Amino acid sequence: MIENSMFEEEPDVVDLAKEPPLYPLEPDDAVYEPRSSRLLVRGLGENELDEEEEDCESSARLLGMSFMNRTSSLRNNNSSYIRQESNGSCSFPSARTLFVGAFVLLVIATVAMVIYFLPKCNFTKEGCNKTDHSVEPLYPISTNGKIFPWTNIRLPRNVIPVHYDISLHPDLITMTFNGSVTIKMKIIEETRNIILHSSGLSLNVKSSMVEGTHRKISEMLEYKPWDQIALVFPEDLQKGQTCIVEIEFSANLSDTYSGFYKSSYKNKDGEIRWLAATQFEPLAARTAFPCFDEPDFKATFLIKIKRDANYISLSNMPKIHSTELHDDIVEDEFEKSVNMSTYLVAFIVADFKSVSKELNGTKWFGNLVTMEWWSDLWLNEGFATFMEFMSVQSTFPELEVNDDFLMARFRAMAKDSLNSSHPISSSVSTPEEIEEIFDSVSYEKLKILSLFGNLIDKQTWANNGSLADHRLRSSLLKIACTYQHQSCLEKARSLFSTWKTSRNNISLPADVKSTVFFVGAMSEEGWNILLQEYSESMYDAEKHKILEALASTPNTTKLVWMMQDSLNGGIFRPLDLPTILSAASKTLSGYLYAWDFVKEKWDLIIEK
């Protein structure tokens, strides 16, 4: 027991042990709380203890012990006393307490993060077993929970569109539109699924025919992240067959200046008038009607538009005739269009009396002649800008526009030096990446054409010219063969066949060897021959070119085998793995498999 002589109490403290309680309580029913009054330690006067140096926590602890001792003594004396009311507030935790609490929270958070980022394992008696998914195809899940039958953001080439019949009816009161599209398609390869684009549309497959016979579609699947739908047939569609599908659709008019959108203006009386118009480039045609919304899927279009009688409609082609339907609704039919991409389709419904506009656009490059994919957008805009200078110089030579062309080249080089610039041909796949390349750099890449203008028609496969000519020829021929230029492919196949039959006794020009190997590896026989040559070659430079060609194969099974063999140190060395991954990642499917392989095998890769 702590003696009472060690403590002194301030005058306001009442010794309850000496005074009888007004309302006696049983000892076990009493509730005790520490008082907030200050205790004086022996040896210090009341004014000698600095409040800032006072340890509130220690005082409270001692006070509690004092009351506990008092309680014990009073209970022994069968005494009762009244609970004292606290006249002070709770004390603030000490700095040490705060520090310890913060440290404990930090440790807990760190442990939680470590557990979260640890590789996911299936724990068994043998330990942690990781499942290897590097060679398993990753199929997306459609909106109804079923597996979507396509794994690429680009559409397959097993079905191509031939013709679209489009009927539209925009309502400028409800700001909605509905319609139907009949798509005539040709089957290029045997398939059970037709994959096409649709975004934000409510769809209903009305009918489908194959070679003039009604063929019911078993189900329609949708994968929204890629704006793709799949029309699944119960039986395979055979190569060479013609398929016709009619789909009804409806949606709201867009609030942005993209897709089929609404816009307004004020007339001379200050009244707000509404109209509906389109802007489909690059990826917005899919928001107006289901279609194959990629540049190289060209087809003809026959468009019909229903409108109120006091409105007009316009489209790509001249109007053939108008038909009055009912309730002051008129349907305009336009001529069948030329073969063109979906992003070139255009129409408008407005209450204009007439429309007058000078033709101020490109017709050849970018419209009738179109890039295969948005990676080569510069072919659209660069060629158009380049031809502006060429045509003006040819028509009005006295203007000397080439002088301005030189200044424009310097401006383009200044922009091209920025970190925000991108290569002439940029690899893009997602809608966000495609939108980003629509910048001034793509338009001003025309300057590179002036550098190639006098050289492109002089390139040959012969081993002559300067080192700069060799480098340029290698780049140009590789680009031509990559984009399936027929004469380039035929020549490369011929050289590869000659090199193959000569058993490497005929030497290929060094600057075209990569292109020849690249084309040769496209076939099963050529790939196996190059693999054999790689294992026998003694020259690192040649082995590197063969390795890049082998890793460029579209056969994902071979690609996964190459990555695994390189990691194991078989035919390919571990130091060849970066080259294999780099070459494989130049295609979307190869990129996905390479990335999955790296994630699954990361622990082994960093050990090599």
Backbone torsions as a table, in degrees:
resi	resn	phi	psi	omega
1	MET	NA	137.0	175.9
2	ILE	-82.3	127.2	-176.9
3	GLU	-68.5	145.2	-179.6
4	ASN	-68.9	-19.2	-179.3
5	SER	-68.6	-14.9	179.2
6	MET	-76.5	-15.5	-175.1
7	PHE	-124.9	149.3	171.4
8	GLU	-122.7	147.2	180.0
9	GLU	-112.3	147.4	177.4
10	GLU	-66.3	160.7	-175.1
11	PRO	-57.7	-26.3	-176.4
12	ASP	-81.1	-1.9	179.7
13	VAL	-81.4	131.0	-179.6
14	VAL	-102.2	127.9	177.0
15	ASP	-82.4	98.2	-176.2
16	LEU	-70.1	-17.5	179.6
17	ALA	-71.4	-24.8	-177.8
18	LYS	-93.9	-22.3	-177.0
19	GLU	-105.1	134.5	-180.0
20	PRO	-70.6	143.3	179.8
21	PRO	-72.7	148.1	177.2
22	LEU	-71.5	-37.3	-179.3
23	TYR	-128.5	92.2	-175.5
24	PRO	-58.6	142.9	176.7
25	LEU	-121.9	156.7	172.9
26	GLU	-69.7	143.6	-177.6
27	PRO	-56.8	-36.2	-176.7
28	ASP	-77.0	-14.3	-178.4
29	ASP	-93.5	-7.0	-177.0
30	ALA	-75.0	143.3	177.4
31	VAL	-115.9	131.6	-174.7
32	TYR	-118.5	139.6	176.2
33	GLU	-134.1	144.7	177.3
34	PRO	-66.0	140.1	176.4
35	ARG	-82.8	158.3	-179.4
36	SER	-90.3	-4.0	179.2
37	SER	-68.8	153.0	-172.9
38	ARG	-84.4	140.0	174.3
39	LEU	-94.5	142.5	179.4
40	LEU	-101.2	127.3	180.0
41	VAL	-84.9	139.7	-179.0
42	ARG	-58.2	137.4	179.2
43	GLY	98.3	-9.5	179.0
44	LEU	-122.1	137.5	173.9
45	GLY	-76.9	168.8	-177.8
46	GLU	-62.7	-32.9	-177.5
47	ASN	-95.8	-0.4	-177.1
48	GLU	-88.1	-12.2	-178.1
49	LEU	-95.9	112.9	-179.6
50	ASP	-71.8	127.0	-177.4
51	GLU	-61.3	-32.6	-178.9
52	GLU	-71.3	-24.4	-179.4
53	GLU	-95.6	-2.2	-177.2
54	GLU	-70.9	132.5	177.6
55	ASP	-91.9	98.2	-175.4
56	CYS	-61.3	-38.5	-176.6
57	GLU	-65.3	-42.1	179.3
58	SER	-65.8	-40.4	179.3
59	SER	-61.7	-45.6	179.5
60	ALA	-60.9	-37.8	-179.6
61	ARG	-66.1	-44.7	178.3
62	LEU	-64.6	-39.1	178.8
63	LEU	-61.6	-42.3	178.6
64	GLY	-62.6	-41.8	178.3
65	MET	-62.5	-39.0	-179.8
66	SER	-61.7	-44.6	179.9
67	PHE	-66.8	-36.8	178.7
68	MET	-62.8	-41.7	179.2
69	ASN	-66.1	-40.7	176.3
70	ARG	-59.8	-42.3	-178.7
71	THR	-61.1	-42.7	-180.0
72	SER	-62.5	-43.5	-179.0
73	SER	-65.6	-43.6	-178.1
74	LEU	-66.8	-36.5	178.4
75	ARG	-64.9	-37.8	178.3
76	ASN	-64.2	-30.6	179.7
77	ASN	-91.8	7.1	-179.3
78	ASN	55.8	44.8	-179.1
79	SER	-102.0	156.9	175.0
80	SER	-132.6	148.3	178.6
81	TYR	-150.6	162.8	-173.8
82	ILE	-86.9	142.1	176.2
83	ARG	-64.3	137.5	179.9
84	GLN	-92.1	137.1	178.2
85	GLU	-79.5	138.0	177.8
86	SER	-79.3	133.7	179.6
87	ASN	-109.9	14.5	-179.7
88	GLY	-129.1	169.3	178.3
89	SER	-93.5	168.1	179.6
90	CYS	-65.0	141.5	-179.7
91	SER	-78.3	150.8	179.4
92	PHE	-77.2	137.1	-178.8
93	PRO	-57.7	148.2	179.8
94	SER	-71.5	164.6	-179.9
95	ALA	-61.9	-35.9	179.4
96	ARG	-64.9	-40.6	179.1
97	THR	-63.7	-43.7	178.5
98	LEU	-62.0	-41.1	-178.6
99	PHE	-64.8	-44.6	-179.7
100	VAL	-63.8	-41.3	179.0
101	GLY	-63.1	-43.5	179.1
102	ALA	-64.0	-38.4	-179.5
103	PHE	-65.5	-40.8	179.2
104	VAL	-63.6	-43.0	178.2
105	LEU	-62.8	-39.2	179.0
106	LEU	-63.8	-41.4	179.2
107	VAL	-64.1	-42.6	179.8
108	ILE	-62.8	-44.2	-179.8
109	ALA	-64.1	-39.3	-179.9
110	THR	-64.4	-44.8	179.4
111	VAL	-62.7	-40.6	179.6
112	ALA	-63.4	-41.4	179.1
113	MET	-65.8	-41.1	179.6
114	VAL	-62.1	-43.4	179.4
115	ILE	-64.3	-39.3	-177.4
116	TYR	-65.6	-40.4	-174.3
117	PHE	-90.5	-0.5	175.2
118	LEU	-66.1	147.2	177.4
119	PRO	-56.5	137.9	-179.4
120	LYS	-71.5	128.0	-174.2
121	CYS	-127.4	156.2	168.9
122	ASN	-105.9	106.6	-173.1
123	PHE	-84.4	129.4	177.2
124	THR	-130.9	-173.5	177.5
125	LYS	-63.5	-29.3	-179.2
126	GLU	-82.0	-8.4	-179.4
127	GLY	119.5	-149.7	-175.6
128	CYS	-92.6	116.6	178.6
129	ASN	-104.9	114.7	176.6
130	LYS	-88.7	134.0	176.3
131	THR	-84.6	127.1	-179.4
132	ASP	-87.5	110.9	-179.5
133	HIS	-107.6	14.6	-171.3
134	SER	-65.8	-25.8	-177.8
135	VAL	-106.7	6.5	-179.8
136	GLU	-90.4	129.4	177.2
137	PRO	-66.1	139.8	-179.2
138	LEU	-98.5	108.2	-179.6
139	TYR	-98.3	133.5	177.8
140	PRO	-72.8	163.1	-179.6
141	ILE	-106.5	128.3	-178.8
142	SER	-77.0	174.8	-174.1
143	THR	-64.3	-24.7	179.9
144	ASN	-93.2	9.2	176.8
145	GLY	90.4	-6.5	179.0
146	LYS	-86.4	160.8	179.3
147	ILE	-71.4	129.3	177.1
148	PHE	-81.0	132.5	-169.0
149	PRO	-82.7	27.2	178.6
150	TRP	-149.0	141.5	-170.5
151	THR	-120.4	20.0	-175.7
152	ASN	-132.1	141.9	177.8
153	ILE	-70.0	-22.2	172.5
154	ARG	-86.4	144.6	-179.6
155	LEU	-71.5	150.8	175.5
156	PRO	-70.2	159.9	-179.3
157	ARG	-102.9	18.0	-179.8
158	ASN	-81.4	-12.7	176.5
159	VAL	-136.8	133.5	178.2
160	ILE	-126.5	142.6	178.3
161	PRO	-77.0	148.5	178.0
162	VAL	-114.5	-42.1	-176.0
163	HIS	-154.9	145.4	175.0
164	TYR	-119.2	131.8	166.3
165	ASP	-108.1	113.1	-174.2
166	ILE	-116.5	129.3	175.0
167	SER	-122.8	125.4	-175.4
168	LEU	-128.7	147.4	174.9
169	HIS	-139.4	92.6	175.9
170	PRO	-79.4	139.5	178.4
171	ASP	-113.1	109.7	-176.7
172	LEU	-85.2	8.5	172.1
173	ILE	-97.8	-50.1	177.9
174	THR	-87.2	-8.8	-178.9
175	MET	59.3	43.2	176.0
176	THR	-129.8	171.1	173.3
177	PHE	-146.7	154.9	175.2
178	ASN	-143.8	167.4	-179.3
179	GLY	172.1	-165.9	179.1
180	SER	-147.8	153.8	176.5
181	VAL	-134.2	133.7	174.7
182	THR	-111.6	116.4	-175.4
183	ILE	-108.2	123.8	174.1
184	LYS	-96.8	125.4	-173.9
185	MET	-128.4	154.8	175.9
186	LYS	-114.6	132.6	-179.4
187	ILE	-85.1	117.1	-178.9
188	ILE	-89.9	-38.6	177.9
189	GLU	-134.2	151.8	-179.7
190	GLU	-58.5	129.9	-177.9
191	THR	-157.6	158.8	175.2
192	ARG	-109.2	-11.3	-175.4
193	ASN	-120.7	138.7	171.8
194	ILE	-112.1	117.0	-177.5
195	ILE	-104.1	127.1	176.1
196	LEU	-146.1	-177.9	-173.1
197	HIS	-102.4	145.9	170.6
198	SER	-160.7	137.5	-178.3
199	SER	-141.3	119.3	175.7
200	GLY	71.4	18.7	-178.0
201	LEU	-107.8	141.6	168.8
202	SER	-87.8	121.7	-169.6
203	LEU	-115.7	151.1	173.1
204	ASN	-148.5	115.8	178.7
205	VAL	-75.6	113.9	-175.2
206	LYS	-85.1	-42.9	-178.9
207	SER	-160.0	162.8	176.1
208	SER	-151.4	141.3	-179.4
209	MET	-135.7	143.9	175.3
210	VAL	-127.0	116.7	-178.5
211	GLU	54.2	42.6	176.9
212	GLY	79.2	-0.7	179.8
213	THR	-109.9	134.3	179.4
214	HIS	-63.9	128.7	179.3
215	ARG	-131.4	115.0	-175.7
216	LYS	-74.9	138.3	174.9
217	ILE	-84.6	128.0	-174.9
218	SER	-71.9	-37.4	177.8
219	GLU	-164.2	160.4	175.7
220	MET	-120.8	125.4	-179.7
221	LEU	-111.1	150.9	-178.8
222	GLU	-132.5	134.7	174.1
223	TYR	-122.3	100.3	-169.7
224	LYS	-67.0	-36.4	-178.8
225	PRO	-57.2	-29.9	179.1
226	TRP	-108.1	8.8	180.0
227	ASP	54.6	40.2	-177.0
228	GLN	-115.9	145.3	171.0
229	ILE	-125.4	152.9	179.3
230	ALA	-123.8	124.1	173.1
231	LEU	-95.7	111.3	-172.9
232	VAL	-100.4	122.8	177.9
233	PHE	-96.5	150.2	179.6
234	PRO	-69.0	-24.4	179.8
235	GLU	-129.8	160.4	-179.0
236	ASP	-66.7	141.4	170.5
237	LEU	-89.0	132.3	-173.1
238	GLN	-88.4	151.2	178.4
239	LYS	-58.0	134.3	179.0
240	GLY	91.6	-11.4	179.7
241	GLN	-74.7	158.9	175.8
242	THR	-110.4	130.6	-178.4
243	CYS	-120.9	136.7	178.2
244	ILE	-124.9	125.9	-178.7
245	VAL	-126.5	132.9	175.8
246	GLU	-110.8	126.9	-177.2
247	ILE	-127.2	128.9	173.5
248	GLU	-92.5	147.2	-176.2
249	PHE	-148.8	161.8	175.7
250	SER	-157.6	155.3	-179.4
251	ALA	-170.7	174.6	174.0
252	ASN	-88.2	148.3	172.2
253	LEU	-66.0	140.4	-175.2
254	SER	-69.7	147.1	175.7
255	ASP	-87.5	-9.6	179.6
256	THR	-104.3	172.5	178.7
257	TYR	-88.9	50.7	-180.0
258	SER	-144.6	142.5	-177.7
259	GLY	76.7	-147.0	175.7
260	PHE	-94.8	101.3	-168.2
261	TYR	-119.0	162.0	175.9
262	LYS	-101.0	147.3	177.7
263	SER	-145.5	165.0	-176.9
264	SER	-141.2	161.5	175.7
265	TYR	-152.7	167.2	177.2
266	LYS	-107.1	132.1	177.6
267	ASN	-81.1	-174.8	-175.6
268	LYS	-65.9	-20.3	178.2
269	ASP	-91.3	3.0	179.8
270	GLY	83.2	7.5	179.2
271	GLU	-81.9	141.8	177.7
272	ILE	-82.5	124.0	179.5
273	ARG	-116.6	144.1	-176.2
274	TRP	-109.8	151.3	175.1
275	LEU	-144.1	165.0	177.1
276	ALA	-126.3	130.1	-177.1
277	ALA	-142.2	175.0	-175.7
278	THR	-126.6	150.5	168.0
279	GLN	-148.4	101.1	-170.2
280	PHE	-98.9	-15.9	-177.5
281	GLU	-80.8	129.8	4.8
282	PRO	-97.2	-29.6	-167.7
283	LEU	-129.9	32.0	-172.3
284	ALA	-107.8	-3.9	177.1
285	ALA	-62.0	-31.9	-179.6
286	ARG	-65.7	-16.8	177.8
287	THR	-85.4	-8.5	-179.3
288	ALA	-107.1	-32.9	177.4
289	PHE	-161.4	149.9	177.4
290	PRO	-62.8	134.9	-175.5
291	CYS	-164.9	172.9	172.6
292	PHE	-91.6	88.8	-166.7
293	ASP	-90.9	61.4	173.4
294	GLU	-133.8	148.5	-171.2
295	PRO	-57.5	-36.8	-174.1
296	ASP	-84.4	-4.3	174.4
297	PHE	-88.2	82.1	-177.5
298	LYS	-92.8	148.0	179.3
299	ALA	-158.7	173.2	174.8
300	THR	-94.6	155.7	-176.0
301	PHE	-131.0	133.3	170.8
302	LEU	-119.7	116.2	-169.9
303	ILE	-113.7	133.8	173.1
304	LYS	-123.3	133.9	-177.8
305	ILE	-127.7	126.3	174.9
306	LYS	-93.7	139.8	-175.2
307	ARG	-150.6	165.6	171.3
308	ASP	-70.3	154.1	-174.7
309	ALA	-63.2	-27.3	-178.8
310	ASN	-90.8	12.8	176.6
311	TYR	-114.6	167.7	172.4
312	ILE	-123.4	163.0	175.8
313	SER	-135.1	147.9	178.5
314	LEU	-135.0	153.6	176.2
315	SER	-148.5	-170.2	-177.2
316	ASN	-61.6	-38.4	-172.8
317	MET	-107.8	163.1	177.5
318	PRO	-63.8	150.5	179.5
319	LYS	-77.0	135.2	178.7
320	ILE	-84.3	-55.2	-179.1
321	HIS	-161.4	168.2	176.2
322	SER	-123.1	142.2	-178.3
323	THR	-125.3	126.0	176.0
324	GLU	-78.4	127.9	-177.1
325	LEU	-101.4	-85.0	-178.7
326	HIS	-158.6	158.2	177.0
327	ASP	49.5	46.1	178.9
328	ASP	59.7	31.5	175.4
329	ILE	-102.4	131.3	-179.7
330	VAL	-120.5	139.9	177.1
331	GLU	-111.9	122.2	177.1
332	ASP	-99.0	134.0	177.4
333	GLU	-116.2	134.6	-176.6
334	PHE	-111.6	159.6	-179.3
335	GLU	-63.5	156.8	175.5
336	LYS	-65.3	133.0	-174.5
337	SER	-80.9	172.9	171.3
338	VAL	-74.9	171.8	177.6
339	ASN	-70.7	116.5	-174.6
340	MET	-152.0	167.4	-179.9
341	SER	-79.1	161.0	-176.7
342	THR	-66.6	-31.4	-176.2
343	TYR	-70.6	-10.0	178.2
344	LEU	-90.1	-10.7	178.3
345	VAL	-65.5	137.9	-178.8
346	ALA	-149.0	145.8	172.6
347	PHE	-159.6	160.0	-178.2
348	ILE	-147.9	144.2	173.8
349	VAL	-126.9	120.2	-176.7
350	ALA	-152.5	170.0	179.1
351	ASP	-100.7	29.7	175.6
352	PHE	-68.2	146.6	175.1
353	LYS	-75.9	-38.9	178.2
354	SER	-158.6	163.0	-179.9
355	VAL	-129.1	128.2	178.7
356	SER	-124.9	125.6	-177.7
357	LYS	-153.8	131.4	175.1
358	GLU	-74.8	144.1	177.3
359	LEU	-70.5	119.5	-174.8
360	ASN	-142.8	58.7	-178.7
361	GLY	-151.7	173.6	178.7
362	THR	-86.7	148.5	179.9
363	LYS	-120.0	-35.4	-174.4
364	TRP	-88.0	-85.3	179.5
365	PHE	-68.3	125.9	179.9
366	GLY	100.4	-18.5	178.8
367	ASN	-120.9	-78.9	177.6
368	LEU	-69.3	-37.3	173.6
369	VAL	-103.0	117.7	-170.9
370	THR	-126.1	145.5	174.8
371	MET	-66.9	154.6	-178.6
372	GLU	-70.5	-37.2	-179.0
373	TRP	-147.2	162.6	-173.8
374	TRP	-66.4	-11.7	175.3
375	SER	-58.0	-29.5	-178.5
376	ASP	-108.0	42.4	177.5
377	LEU	-58.5	-29.7	-177.7
378	TRP	-61.6	-24.3	177.0
379	LEU	-64.8	-33.6	175.4
380	ASN	-68.6	-63.4	-169.7
381	GLU	-79.4	-36.8	-179.6
382	GLY	-65.5	-45.3	178.9
383	PHE	-64.7	-38.7	179.7
384	ALA	-62.5	-44.8	179.7
385	THR	-68.7	-37.4	178.5
386	PHE	-62.7	-42.2	-179.4
387	MET	-69.6	-22.8	174.5
388	GLU	-59.6	-47.3	179.8
389	PHE	-67.6	-43.1	-177.0
390	MET	-63.0	-44.4	-176.8
391	SER	-69.2	-40.5	179.2
392	VAL	-66.7	-40.7	179.6
393	GLN	-64.3	-37.5	179.7
394	SER	-72.1	-36.8	-176.4
395	THR	-83.9	-40.0	-177.6
396	PHE	-128.4	74.3	-177.8
397	PRO	-62.8	-24.7	-178.7
398	GLU	-67.7	-16.2	179.3
399	LEU	-77.0	-19.0	178.5
400	GLU	51.1	54.6	-177.8
401	VAL	-68.3	-15.0	178.4
402	ASN	-64.4	-25.9	176.1
403	ASP	-65.0	-42.4	176.5
404	ASP	-69.0	-29.9	177.8
405	PHE	-61.8	-38.1	178.6
406	LEU	-64.4	-43.2	178.1
407	MET	-65.5	-38.3	178.3
408	ALA	-63.9	-33.4	178.0
409	ARG	-64.7	-41.6	178.6
410	PHE	-64.8	-39.3	178.2
411	ARG	-64.7	-39.2	178.8
412	ALA	-65.8	-40.1	179.5
413	MET	-66.1	-34.3	177.4
414	ALA	-64.4	-43.5	178.5
415	LYS	-69.8	-34.7	-177.9
416	ASP	-70.5	-17.1	179.8
417	SER	-83.0	-9.4	-179.3
418	LEU	-74.2	155.4	177.9
419	ASN	-65.3	-24.2	-178.9
420	SER	-79.8	-3.4	-179.3
421	SER	-72.7	169.9	-179.9
422	HIS	-145.4	161.6	-179.3
423	PRO	-62.7	164.9	178.4
424	ILE	-57.2	-50.9	177.6
425	SER	-107.7	104.6	-176.1
426	SER	-100.8	133.4	178.1
427	SER	-76.2	113.1	179.8
428	VAL	-128.8	149.3	179.3
429	SER	-138.8	-45.0	-176.4
430	THR	-82.2	157.8	176.7
431	PRO	-56.9	-35.6	-180.0
432	GLU	-65.3	-42.6	178.9
433	GLU	-65.6	-37.8	179.8
434	ILE	-65.5	-42.3	179.5
435	GLU	-63.1	-34.1	-175.0
436	GLU	-68.6	-27.0	-175.7
437	ILE	-84.0	-1.9	174.7
438	PHE	-82.2	74.9	-178.7
439	ASP	-133.6	-179.3	-176.5
440	SER	-66.3	-24.8	-179.7
441	VAL	-63.2	-42.1	179.6
442	SER	-63.2	-33.7	-179.6
443	TYR	-75.2	-33.8	-173.9
444	GLU	-95.2	6.2	174.1
445	LYS	-71.1	-0.5	176.7
446	LEU	-58.6	-24.2	-176.5
447	LYS	-63.5	-29.3	178.7
448	ILE	-67.9	-28.1	179.4
449	LEU	-66.2	-34.5	178.8
450	SER	-66.4	-28.5	178.1
451	LEU	-74.1	-33.8	-178.9
452	PHE	-88.6	-13.8	-170.2
453	GLY	-53.2	-40.2	-176.2
454	ASN	-94.0	4.7	-174.2
455	LEU	-118.0	-28.8	-171.4
456	ILE	-58.9	-43.1	-176.1
457	ASP	-77.1	-2.6	-177.7
458	LYS	-104.1	-1.5	-175.4
459	GLN	-74.4	136.3	177.8
460	THR	-132.0	176.8	178.0
461	TRP	-96.7	6.8	-178.2
462	ALA	-80.1	157.8	-178.8
463	ASN	-92.8	76.5	178.6
464	ASN	-145.7	172.3	-179.3
465	GLY	94.4	175.7	-178.2
466	SER	-78.8	175.0	178.4
467	LEU	-62.6	-39.0	177.9
468	ALA	-63.5	-39.2	177.2
469	ASP	-63.4	-38.6	179.4
470	HIS	-63.5	-45.6	-179.8
471	ARG	-62.3	-43.2	-179.7
472	LEU	-65.5	-43.6	-179.5
473	ARG	-63.0	-42.0	179.6
474	SER	-60.1	-43.0	-179.2
475	SER	-67.5	-44.8	-177.2
476	LEU	-65.9	-43.3	-179.2
477	LEU	-67.8	-37.1	178.4
478	LYS	-64.7	-41.7	178.2
479	ILE	-62.8	-45.0	-177.7
480	ALA	-62.5	-43.2	-179.2
481	CYS	-72.8	-34.3	177.9
482	THR	-61.3	-37.2	-179.0
483	TYR	-95.0	24.7	169.6
484	GLN	60.5	36.7	174.8
485	HIS	-68.5	123.0	-167.5
486	GLN	-61.4	-47.9	-178.2
487	SER	-64.6	-35.6	177.6
488	CYS	-65.2	-44.7	179.8
489	LEU	-63.5	-42.7	-179.4
490	GLU	-63.0	-43.1	179.9
491	LYS	-66.9	-41.5	180.0
492	ALA	-65.2	-40.8	177.7
493	ARG	-63.8	-39.1	179.0
494	SER	-63.4	-44.6	179.0
495	LEU	-65.8	-38.7	179.5
496	PHE	-66.3	-39.9	178.6
497	SER	-63.6	-42.0	178.2
498	THR	-63.8	-44.4	179.8
499	TRP	-64.3	-36.7	-178.4
500	LYS	-68.7	-47.0	-177.1
501	THR	-71.0	-24.8	179.7
502	SER	-82.2	-3.4	-178.3
503	ARG	55.4	45.8	175.2
504	ASN	68.4	16.6	176.8
505	ASN	-81.0	-23.3	176.6
506	ILE	-94.9	125.5	-177.5
507	SER	-87.9	132.9	175.2
508	LEU	-89.1	146.9	174.0
509	PRO	-54.6	136.1	-173.4
510	ALA	-60.2	-34.5	-174.7
511	ASP	-80.9	-11.7	177.4
512	VAL	-110.7	-3.6	-176.6
513	LYS	-62.6	-40.9	179.4
514	SER	-60.7	-41.6	-180.0
515	THR	-66.3	-42.0	179.8
516	VAL	-64.1	-44.0	177.9
517	PHE	-64.3	-39.4	179.8
518	PHE	-59.8	-45.5	179.5
519	VAL	-70.2	-39.5	-179.9
520	GLY	-63.1	-34.4	-178.0
521	ALA	-73.2	-6.3	179.2
522	MET	-69.9	-25.2	-179.9
523	SER	-97.8	156.8	179.9
524	GLU	-62.6	-45.2	-179.5
525	GLU	-64.9	-45.4	-179.7
526	GLY	-62.6	-38.0	179.8
527	TRP	-64.3	-43.2	179.8
528	ASN	-66.2	-37.3	178.1
529	ILE	-64.7	-42.9	179.6
530	LEU	-66.5	-35.1	177.1
531	LEU	-63.9	-42.1	177.2
532	GLN	-64.3	-41.6	179.4
533	GLU	-65.3	-36.3	179.2
534	TYR	-63.2	-42.8	-177.7
535	SER	-69.9	-22.8	-177.0
536	GLU	-101.3	-18.7	-175.1
537	SER	-69.1	145.1	179.5
538	MET	-106.0	-0.6	-174.0
539	TYR	-107.4	121.3	-176.9
540	ASP	-62.9	-37.5	-178.7
541	ALA	-62.9	-43.1	179.3
542	GLU	-71.1	-38.5	178.5
543	LYS	-61.6	-37.5	179.9
544	HIS	-65.1	-42.1	179.0
545	LYS	-66.4	-40.0	178.1
546	ILE	-65.7	-40.8	-179.3
547	LEU	-61.2	-43.0	178.3
548	GLU	-63.0	-39.4	179.1
549	ALA	-66.7	-42.6	179.6
550	LEU	-62.6	-40.5	-177.7
551	ALA	-76.1	-8.5	178.1
552	SER	-87.8	4.0	-177.8
553	THR	-63.5	142.1	174.9
554	PRO	-78.3	-7.5	179.9
555	ASN	-78.8	105.1	-175.3
556	THR	-68.7	-26.8	177.3
557	THR	-64.1	-45.3	176.4
558	LYS	-62.9	-39.0	-177.7
559	LEU	-63.9	-46.0	178.6
560	VAL	-64.5	-38.4	177.7
561	TRP	-62.5	-41.7	179.2
562	MET	-61.6	-43.9	-179.5
563	MET	-64.6	-42.7	-179.9
564	GLN	-67.9	-40.6	179.8
565	ASP	-65.3	-39.0	178.1
566	SER	-65.2	-39.2	179.1
567	LEU	-66.7	-33.9	179.8
568	ASN	-83.6	-11.4	-179.4
569	GLY	76.0	41.1	179.1
570	GLY	-89.2	-118.6	177.1
571	ILE	-62.6	-40.2	178.4
572	PHE	-97.2	142.3	-179.2
573	ARG	-81.8	154.8	176.0
574	PRO	-57.3	-32.3	179.6
575	LEU	-73.2	-8.7	175.5
576	ASP	-83.4	-12.8	-175.2
577	LEU	-59.3	-43.4	177.9
578	PRO	-58.8	-38.3	178.3
579	THR	-65.7	-41.6	178.8
580	ILE	-63.2	-45.7	-179.8
581	LEU	-63.6	-40.5	-179.2
582	SER	-65.2	-45.7	-179.7
583	ALA	-67.7	-39.1	-178.9
584	ALA	-67.3	-32.9	-175.1
585	SER	-74.8	-1.7	179.7
586	LYS	-76.8	-11.6	173.4
587	THR	-116.1	153.8	-175.8
588	LEU	-64.8	-44.8	-179.8
589	SER	-65.4	-41.7	177.3
590	GLY	-63.8	-37.8	178.5
591	TYR	-61.9	-43.2	-178.7
592	LEU	-64.5	-44.2	179.6
593	TYR	-67.4	-40.2	179.6
594	ALA	-64.2	-41.9	-178.9
595	TRP	-67.3	-41.5	177.1
596	ASP	-63.3	-39.2	179.8
597	PHE	-63.9	-44.8	-179.4
598	VAL	-62.4	-42.1	-179.8
599	LYS	-65.1	-41.7	-177.0
600	GLU	-73.3	-33.8	-173.2
601	LYS	-107.6	19.2	-172.8
602	TRP	-59.7	-41.8	-179.2
603	ASP	-60.5	-41.0	179.0
604	LEU	-71.7	-35.9	-177.6
605	ILE	-64.2	-43.9	-176.8
606	ILE	-73.1	-15.2	176.2
607	GLU	-81.3	-21.3	-175.8
608	LYS	-75.1	NA	NA
